[in-house]
Amino acid sequence: MATPQEVAGIVDHTLLKPEATIDDVKALIEDAKRLGTYSVCVSPSMLPLPEDIDLGDIKLAVVCGFPSGAVASEIKAAEAARAVAAGAQEVDMVINLGLAKEGAWEELEYDIAVVRDAIPYAVLKVIIESAALTDEEIVQACQASMNAGADFVKTSTGFHPAGGASVHAVEVMKATVGDELEIKASGGIHDGTFALELMKAGATRLGLSGTQKVIDSLPE
């Protein structure tokens, strides 16, 4: 069973509330350093971070096309490029869900590829909003992500009414991408048991806003 330190070490400690302030981000980063998380994930408008913020060993991630994904691909690419130029090391982009529901897989692959091309040296995570997709659509979205050169596929934004991460979705994603891509589970992860189940299913990164609560509730 994973230790609290091991779980924290794969967490993107996340703050994406629209009303979040830079002081909230500073508190998030201090929390992340105390907990030993892998990264913090914030909105792109927070970048560049003020010079008095010390990330230490914590990586900096941002979202892109968030939360709907219904943004022109070129706008997503520009947003991602700006974020990386302002200090982001990882970008979590939301796919155009309408394309997935239409089965327009070539267009979806393009949606991802233009962002990949804009940030060739950053880690790219592709949010497929798995709760809004059928299993076959999850498979196709994962394949489009692989074809476009993504580094991760990610379950959810945490903002969609269909829901967040599920063990089943992670299993389908893992069966599709194998070891070619990593998997990030996010959205609705509020306790340690669920986090461990997602990790067992194949998640190699967790997106958590309530990291302390999850770690405190890990089974002994």
N, C-alpha and C positions, 0 to 999 in steps of 0.2 A: 504493500500500500504506500502511496506517495506521502511524503512528509509535508508539513505545512510549508517548509522552505522550498521544497520541490514544486509544489503547486504555485506558490507565489512567483517562482522563477519563470513560469510560462504565462504570467498574467499581463495583459495590456490593461493597466489601471485607467479607467475611462471616465471622462467628464464631457458629456455632449449636450447638456441641458442648454436650451437657447438663451436662458437668462444668466448663464455662468459669467463671472467676471474674472479679470486677471488675478485678483486676490484668491479666487476659488482655485484657479490653476496653480498658483503658488502652493496652496494647501494640498492640492492633489499630488504635486511633485514631492513635497515633504513626506506625505503619506507613503508614496511609492518607495522612497528611499528607506523609510523605516521598515516597511513590509518586505522589501527586497524583490519587488516586481520587475518584470523584464522591461516594461516600457510604461509610458503614459500616452493616452490617446485623447486628443483634444480637437476642437473645431479649428479649421484653417485660419479663421479670422484672428486667432490668438497668436499667430506667428508674424514676424519673428518675436520670440520671447524677450522680455526685458533683460538687459545685460546683467542685472543683479540676481537673476535666477540661475542657480547652479544645478544642472541635471545629474551631476556625478556620473555614475555608470548607467543611468537609466536612459533607454532609447526614447526617441520622440516620434510618435505616430500621429497622423491626422486622417480625417475622413475626406471623401471627395464625392461630389454629386449627392450629398447626404441631405435628407434620408430617402428621398423618393427615387433617385436614379433617373428621373425623367428630365434629363438635361442633355443638351446636344453633346455628342462625344467630344468634339473639339473644345467645348467649354470645360468639360471634365479634365481634359488633357492640360489645358492652360492652368486650371486650378491646382492640379497636381504638381505641375512644373513650378508654379509660384511657391507652393508649400515646401518643396524640396530645396529650392533656392533660399528659402527663409529658415532652413534648418531641419526640416522633417527628414527622417531616415526611412520611414515606412508610410505607405499610403493605403488606406482602406477605401476602395471605390465601390459604389453601388451600381449594379448593372441596370440597364433599361429593362424593367420587368415586363413591360408591354411587348417587347421583342421576344422574350422568353415565352410568354403566353400565346403569342402568334406562331411560335415555332420558327421564327426568323433567325436561325442559328448563325448564318454567315454574317448578318448584320450585328448580331450580338458579339460575335468574335471581333468584329471591327471596333465595336464600342470599347472593348477591353484593350485591343491592340494599340489604339491611338494613345491611350493613357500609358501603356507599357513603353511605347516609343518615346514618350515625353519625359519619362523618368527611368532611363536605362540602368542606373546604378542604385536605385532605391528598391526596397522590398515592396512588392505589389500584392495586396490582398484583395480578392474579388468577392464582394458581398452578393450572394445570389438570392437572399431572402427565401430560404428553403421552405418556410412554413406556408408560403403563398404558391408553391410549386408542387406538381405531382412528382412522383419518384422519377419518371422518365424525363421530366423537365429538369430535375436536379442533375441527372446523369448528363444530359445534353449541355447544361450550363457549365458543368465541371469540365466537360470535354472542350467547350469553347475557351474556357479559361486556360486549359493546358495548351491548346493550339496557339493562343495569343501570348504565351510566355509568362503567365502569372507565377508567383511564388506560393501563394496560398489561395484556397477557396474558403470562404467564411459563411457561416449560416445566415446571420441576421443583422439588421441594424439595431434591433431592440425597440424600434418605433412603429413597426407594422402591426395593424390590428390582427393579422392572421397568427401572430405569435412569434416566439423566438426559437432558440435552439432546441433540438430534440435528439435523443440517442439514435433514433431510427434515421434521421436525416444525416447525422454524422456517419453512420454505418454505410449508407448509400454513397455518400461522398467518398469515403475511404475505399469502398469497393471499386469506385470509378477511377480515382486518381492514384491509388496504390502508394508508392513511395515517390512518385514524380512531383507531387505538390504536397505541401503541408496543409493542415486543416485548422481553422480557428472557429471555435464555438462561442457564440455570444448571444445575448438576449434572453432574459428570464432566468439567469443562473443565480440562484439566491441561497443555495446551501451546499455544503461540502460533499455530501453524498452524490448529488446530481453532478457536480463538477468531476468527481472521480469516475462516474459512469460515462461521461462524455470523453474523458481521457482514455478510458478502456476501449471505447468505440473507435478511437482514432484521432481525437483532437490533440494537437500539439501546441496549441495556444488557446487561451481563454480570454474573452473580453468581459471584464467585470467592472461594474460601478460600485458594488458593495463588497470589495475584496476582503475587508476585515471580517465581515459577517460570514463569508464563505470559508475563510481559513479557520475561524473560531468554531465552525460547525463541522469540521472534518471529523469523521469517526476515528476513535482511538484504537 
